[in-house]
Amino acid sequence: MNRPGAVVLILLAAAGCGRAPASPAPKRAPGNVSAVPSYELRLGRQTYEHYCQTCHGESGAGDGFNAFNLDPKPRDLSDPAFQKKKTDAELADAIRRGGGGVGLSSLMPPWGRTLSNADVDNVIRYLRSFRKS
């Protein structure tokens, strides 16, 4: 009994033998030293890119596309002194309540009704991966 579909499957399987499937390299956080970011870090990066990068910039330096329009300028989140000074709870509060809610610039919107607690935690995890170049 001749099955053309079975022959095609056998040929495809034989062609793939000995080769590892190609997979794209994971996108790394700017300045991040880890080779493969954790799942939570990748989620944090995606959330940061969607909600924060326009003002805070790709590497968190406060040089995003929209930063030149803002006064005061967005904070440099990659600054080691800032990273050391701010606790995760303070960062979460600023993300949830916005700049105006924590006594800073009202130009930073509150994301507490948009982002879940897990989203906020993941963004903070991503912010902690920033390193000044």
Backbone as JSON, one array per atom type, in Angstrom:
{
  "sequence": "MNRPGAVVLILLAAAGCGRAPASPAPKRAPGNVSAVPSYELRLGRQTYEHYCQTCHGESGAGDGFNAFNLDPKPRDLSDPAFQKKKTDAELADAIRRGGGGVGLSSLMPPWGRTLSNADVDNVIRYLRSFRKS",
  "N": [[0.85, -1.17, 0.0], [0.68, 2.13, -0.95], [1.36, 5.24, 0.4], [1.28, 8.5, -0.23], [1.32, 10.72, 1.51], [2.53, 9.69, 3.81], [5.1, 9.2, 2.91], [6.0, 11.8, 2.45], [6.0, 12.79, 5.08], [7.97, 11.14, 6.22], [10.2, 11.95, 4.74], [10.35, 14.66, 5.5], [10.84, 14.37, 8.24], [13.3, 13.04, 8.17], [14.85, 15.02, 6.98], [14.99, 16.9, 8.97], [16.48, 15.68, 10.95], [19.22, 15.66, 13.17], [19.51, 18.36, 13.28], [19.16, 21.19, 15.29], [16.22, 22.91, 16.22], [15.74, 26.14, 14.89], [15.75, 29.02, 16.84], [14.8, 32.28, 17.75], [17.1, 34.52, 19.28], [16.69, 35.58, 22.65], [15.5, 38.88, 23.39], [17.53, 41.17, 25.0], [17.72, 43.02, 28.04], [18.7, 46.44, 28.04], [22.05, 46.79, 28.86], [21.86, 44.72, 30.63], [23.28, 41.99, 32.32], [22.65, 39.31, 32.38], [22.39, 36.33, 30.49], [20.06, 35.0, 29.54], [17.05, 36.32, 30.07], [14.72, 36.03, 32.82], [11.35, 34.72, 32.81], [9.57, 36.49, 34.09], [11.07, 38.83, 33.99], [11.13, 39.27, 31.24], [8.41, 39.72, 30.79], [8.15, 42.05, 32.3], [9.81, 43.73, 30.8], [8.33, 43.91, 28.42], [6.01, 45.22, 29.34], [7.16, 47.6, 30.31], [8.22, 48.61, 27.89], [5.85, 49.19, 26.56], [4.4, 51.01, 28.23], [6.22, 52.8, 29.49], [8.64, 53.38, 28.15], [8.48, 55.4, 26.18], [8.84, 57.83, 27.44], [10.82, 57.41, 29.47], [12.84, 56.11, 28.09], [14.77, 53.63, 26.22], [16.85, 52.43, 27.7], [16.25, 53.35, 30.18], [17.26, 55.83, 30.82], [15.95, 58.25, 30.84], [15.6, 59.43, 28.43], [13.68, 59.09, 26.45], [11.58, 58.99, 23.47], [9.58, 60.93, 23.79], [10.61, 62.56, 25.74], [11.87, 65.04, 25.31], [9.79, 66.8, 25.14], [8.94, 67.21, 27.68], [8.81, 68.87, 30.85], [9.37, 68.86, 34.09], [12.18, 66.83, 33.0], [12.0, 63.28, 32.37], [12.85, 60.94, 34.97], [16.1, 59.48, 35.4], [16.23, 56.24, 35.38], [18.21, 54.4, 35.42], [20.27, 55.28, 36.93], [22.7, 54.6, 39.34], [22.68, 55.65, 41.98], [20.02, 56.43, 42.3], [18.79, 53.92, 41.99], [19.76, 52.62, 44.26], [18.73, 54.17, 46.31], [15.9, 54.09, 46.15], [13.26, 52.02, 47.24], [11.66, 48.89, 46.37], [8.98, 49.05, 47.05], [8.54, 51.83, 47.07], [8.96, 52.43, 44.38], [6.87, 50.92, 43.24], [4.69, 52.27, 44.33], [4.94, 54.78, 43.09], [4.56, 54.01, 40.41], [1.96, 53.01, 40.49], [0.41, 55.19, 41.53], [1.26, 57.35, 40.08], [3.33, 60.2, 39.18], [2.38, 62.64, 40.32], [0.9, 61.64, 42.44], [2.76, 60.87, 44.28], [4.13, 63.08, 45.0], [5.79, 64.02, 43.0], [6.5, 64.87, 39.57], [3.52, 65.62, 37.86], [3.29, 64.81, 35.32], [3.91, 62.17, 34.91], [1.84, 59.55, 34.42], [-0.68, 57.85, 36.45], [-0.64, 54.34, 36.84], [-2.04, 52.47, 38.2], [-4.68, 51.55, 37.87], [-4.53, 50.36, 35.5], [-2.41, 48.51, 35.29], [-1.75, 45.29, 36.62], [-0.96, 43.95, 39.92], [1.04, 42.04, 39.57], [2.05, 42.86, 37.09], [3.18, 45.35, 37.8], [5.12, 44.49, 39.65], [6.76, 43.02, 37.9], [7.64, 45.02, 36.15], [9.18, 46.53, 37.91], [11.14, 44.63, 38.53], [12.34, 44.54, 36.02], [13.24, 47.22, 35.84], [15.19, 47.16, 37.8], [17.15, 45.79, 36.49], [18.45, 47.57, 34.91], [21.48, 49.17, 34.02], [23.85, 51.66, 34.33], [25.68, 52.79, 31.6]],
  "CA": [[0.0, 0.0, 0.0], [1.5, 3.32, -1.1], [0.75, 6.44, 0.98], [2.11, 9.66, -0.54], [1.45, 11.57, 2.7], [3.49, 9.07, 4.73], [6.43, 9.41, 2.33], [6.35, 13.19, 2.69], [6.33, 12.9, 6.5], [9.26, 10.49, 6.45], [11.22, 12.82, 4.17], [10.47, 15.84, 6.36], [11.48, 13.96, 9.49], [14.7, 12.76, 7.88], [15.53, 16.29, 6.69], [15.2, 17.62, 10.21], [17.33, 14.94, 11.88], [20.56, 16.19, 13.38], [19.49, 19.82, 13.36], [18.36, 21.78, 16.36], [15.32, 23.92, 15.66], [16.22, 27.52, 15.02], [14.89, 29.87, 17.65], [15.41, 33.61, 17.86], [17.73, 34.84, 20.57], [15.83, 36.49, 23.41], [15.92, 40.27, 23.46], [18.1, 41.44, 26.31], [17.55, 44.36, 28.6], [19.91, 47.24, 27.83], [23.01, 46.76, 29.94], [21.64, 43.59, 31.51], [24.37, 41.04, 32.15], [22.2, 37.93, 32.29], [22.3, 35.87, 29.11], [18.68, 34.73, 29.21], [16.23, 36.9, 31.13], [13.63, 35.21, 33.33], [10.04, 34.98, 32.24], [9.04, 37.71, 34.71], [11.85, 39.95, 33.47], [10.66, 39.51, 29.87], [7.1, 40.36, 30.91], [8.42, 43.41, 32.75], [10.34, 44.48, 29.66], [7.22, 44.19, 27.51], [5.16, 46.24, 29.96], [7.95, 48.83, 30.3], [8.27, 49.12, 26.52], [4.53, 49.69, 26.17], [3.91, 52.11, 29.05], [7.23, 53.68, 30.1], [9.79, 53.68, 27.3], [8.3, 56.63, 25.42], [9.41, 58.95, 28.21], [12.03, 57.03, 30.21], [13.85, 55.63, 27.16], [15.04, 52.2, 26.11], [17.72, 51.98, 28.79], [15.8, 53.97, 31.42], [18.06, 57.03, 31.08], [15.14, 59.46, 30.79], [15.81, 60.02, 27.11], [12.73, 58.51, 25.52], [11.12, 59.77, 22.32], [8.76, 62.06, 24.21], [11.26, 63.26, 26.86], [12.2, 66.43, 24.98], [8.57, 67.6, 25.32], [8.54, 67.26, 29.09], [9.54, 69.68, 31.83], [10.74, 68.36, 34.17], [12.53, 65.64, 32.21], [11.81, 62.01, 33.09], [13.94, 60.48, 35.82], [17.04, 58.47, 34.91], [16.0, 55.05, 36.2], [19.42, 53.57, 35.42], [21.25, 55.9, 37.81], [22.95, 53.72, 40.49], [22.27, 56.3, 43.22], [18.56, 56.31, 42.34], [18.48, 52.5, 42.2], [20.08, 52.28, 45.65], [17.9, 54.99, 47.2], [14.47, 53.75, 46.07], [12.85, 50.65, 47.52], [10.67, 48.37, 45.44], [7.67, 49.57, 47.45], [8.44, 53.21, 46.6], [8.79, 52.38, 42.92], [5.52, 50.43, 42.98], [3.77, 53.36, 44.67], [5.03, 55.79, 42.02], [3.95, 53.45, 39.21], [0.51, 52.91, 40.7], [-0.23, 56.49, 41.8], [1.78, 58.37, 39.18], [4.23, 61.18, 39.78], [1.64, 63.57, 41.17], [0.43, 60.94, 43.62], [3.88, 60.67, 45.23], [4.81, 64.36, 45.18], [6.72, 64.3, 41.9], [5.86, 65.47, 38.4], [2.22, 65.08, 37.48], [3.37, 64.36, 33.92], [3.92, 60.71, 34.91], [0.47, 59.13, 34.74], [-0.85, 56.71, 37.35], [-0.95, 53.11, 36.11], [-2.63, 51.53, 39.15], [-5.93, 50.96, 37.37], [-4.22, 49.72, 34.22], [-1.49, 47.4, 35.49], [-1.99, 44.41, 37.76], [0.15, 43.9, 40.87], [2.11, 41.25, 38.94], [2.66, 43.73, 36.07], [4.01, 46.33, 38.5], [6.29, 43.76, 40.16], [7.62, 42.66, 36.77], [8.28, 46.26, 35.68], [10.23, 46.85, 38.89], [12.21, 43.65, 38.28], [13.02, 45.01, 34.81], [13.96, 48.46, 36.18], [16.38, 46.78, 38.58], [18.16, 45.24, 35.59], [19.15, 48.66, 34.22], [22.82, 49.52, 34.48], [24.43, 52.83, 33.67], [26.81, 52.43, 30.73]],
  "C": [[0.89, 1.23, 0.0], [0.75, 4.53, -0.57], [1.65, 7.64, 0.7], [2.33, 10.57, 0.67], [2.48, 11.02, 3.67], [4.91, 9.28, 4.23], [6.9, 10.84, 2.6], [6.75, 13.38, 4.15], [7.69, 12.29, 6.81], [10.39, 11.37, 5.92], [11.42, 14.07, 5.02], [11.16, 15.51, 7.66], [12.96, 13.7, 9.28], [15.48, 14.05, 7.62], [15.84, 17.05, 7.97], [16.12, 16.93, 11.19], [18.71, 15.59, 11.97], [20.62, 17.7, 13.46], [18.63, 20.27, 14.53], [17.43, 22.82, 15.74], [15.87, 25.31, 15.9], [15.24, 28.3, 15.87], [15.58, 31.22, 17.79], [16.01, 33.81, 19.24], [16.82, 35.78, 21.33], [16.4, 37.89, 23.44], [16.4, 40.55, 24.87], [17.81, 42.86, 26.74], [18.81, 45.14, 28.35], [20.81, 47.18, 29.05], [22.84, 45.58, 30.88], [22.71, 42.54, 31.25], [23.9, 39.61, 32.04], [21.98, 37.55, 30.84], [20.85, 35.64, 28.69], [17.81, 35.27, 30.35], [15.12, 35.94, 31.57], [12.32, 35.58, 32.64], [9.46, 36.28, 32.77], [9.75, 38.95, 34.19], [11.4, 40.29, 32.04], [9.28, 40.17, 29.89], [7.25, 41.81, 31.35], [8.93, 44.29, 31.63], [9.21, 44.85, 28.7], [6.31, 45.29, 28.06], [5.86, 47.59, 29.95], [7.96, 49.43, 28.9], [6.94, 49.75, 26.11], [4.15, 50.97, 26.92], [4.96, 53.15, 29.43], [8.31, 54.18, 29.15], [9.67, 54.99, 26.55], [8.91, 57.82, 26.13], [10.75, 58.58, 28.85], [13.13, 56.46, 29.32], [14.12, 54.14, 27.25], [15.87, 51.68, 27.27], [17.37, 52.63, 30.12], [16.49, 55.29, 31.75], [17.25, 58.33, 31.06], [15.2, 60.16, 29.45], [14.89, 59.42, 26.05], [12.3, 59.49, 24.44], [10.39, 61.03, 22.75], [9.44, 62.93, 25.27], [11.53, 64.73, 26.56], [11.0, 67.35, 25.15], [8.25, 67.88, 26.78], [9.44, 68.16, 29.93], [8.8, 69.54, 33.15], [10.92, 67.1, 33.31], [12.28, 64.38, 33.03], [13.07, 61.6, 33.86], [14.8, 59.44, 35.1], [16.94, 57.26, 35.83], [17.22, 54.14, 36.26], [20.5, 54.12, 36.34], [21.46, 55.03, 39.06], [22.52, 54.34, 41.81], [20.74, 56.22, 43.39], [18.16, 54.88, 42.66], [18.69, 52.11, 43.67], [19.12, 52.96, 46.63], [16.44, 54.51, 47.27], [14.22, 52.27, 46.36], [11.86, 50.19, 46.45], [9.28, 48.91, 45.77], [7.48, 51.02, 46.98], [8.25, 53.27, 45.09], [7.37, 51.94, 42.56], [4.49, 51.52, 43.26], [3.76, 54.42, 43.57], [4.38, 55.28, 40.73], [2.43, 53.45, 39.35], [-0.18, 54.27, 40.79], [0.22, 57.59, 40.87], [2.65, 59.36, 39.92], [3.53, 62.12, 40.72], [1.18, 62.94, 42.47], [1.5, 60.74, 44.68], [4.7, 61.94, 45.37], [5.86, 64.68, 44.14], [5.94, 64.91, 40.74], [4.53, 64.79, 38.08], [2.2, 64.62, 36.02], [3.46, 62.84, 33.82], [2.53, 60.24, 35.33], [0.44, 57.98, 35.75], [-1.26, 55.48, 36.54], [-1.64, 52.08, 37.0], [-3.93, 50.89, 38.71], [-5.72, 50.23, 36.05], [-3.4, 48.46, 34.4], [-1.87, 46.59, 36.73], [-0.81, 44.49, 38.72], [1.33, 43.12, 40.28], [2.81, 42.08, 37.86], [3.62, 44.73, 36.72], [5.27, 45.66, 39.03], [7.27, 43.43, 39.05], [8.33, 43.89, 36.2], [9.42, 46.64, 36.63], [11.42, 45.9, 38.72], [13.03, 44.09, 37.05], [13.82, 46.28, 35.1], [15.25, 48.15, 36.93], [17.48, 46.18, 37.71], [18.93, 46.32, 34.84], [20.5, 48.93, 34.86], [23.32, 50.7, 33.67], [25.63, 52.39, 32.84], [27.97, 53.37, 30.92]]
}
